Amino acid sequence: MTTTESMMAESKDRGPSSAKILVVIEDDPDVQFLIEAIFSMDPRFTVEHIAESAEEALELGPTSQPGIIVLDHGLAGPLPGLAAAPLLKERAPAAKIIMFTAHAALQARADNEPNIDAFLLKTESEKLLPLAQQLTGLGPPAA
């Protein structure tokens, strides 16, 4: 059994309401690492895929799996995060999309985009996990 198969089996054992799959769309390796480290603090989340561009994430095809999509705006490739959000939601309608960006000026546009569920600046990374827990209805992990 591969590591991915093991993680998927483990997720199935915990039940759909307790395991949330993450897709991270971020082109900066340091920020990718930060996001993975943040979500590793809650075993109910599993980072399944990291894409450097919206186009790469869209190649994953339709799924009901992702609980959270962490989406940057300025990405490698021609499609920015705001424009990608509706396309991502088409492929993963149940997913909650968090726009996680360094561009504060995008907040008003993100707030007006119905496919983006939350907006968070990268300077507020300590709020990312609690926000994801809130959006998925998980709340903080049991002590």
ABEGO torsion letter per residue (X at the ends): XBAAAAAAAAAAAAEAAABBBBBBBBABAAAAAAAAAAAAABAABBBABBBABAAAAAAAEBBAABABBBBBABBBEABBAAAAAAAAAAABAABBBBBBBABAAAAAAAAABAABABBBBAAAAAAAAAAAAAAAGAEBBBX
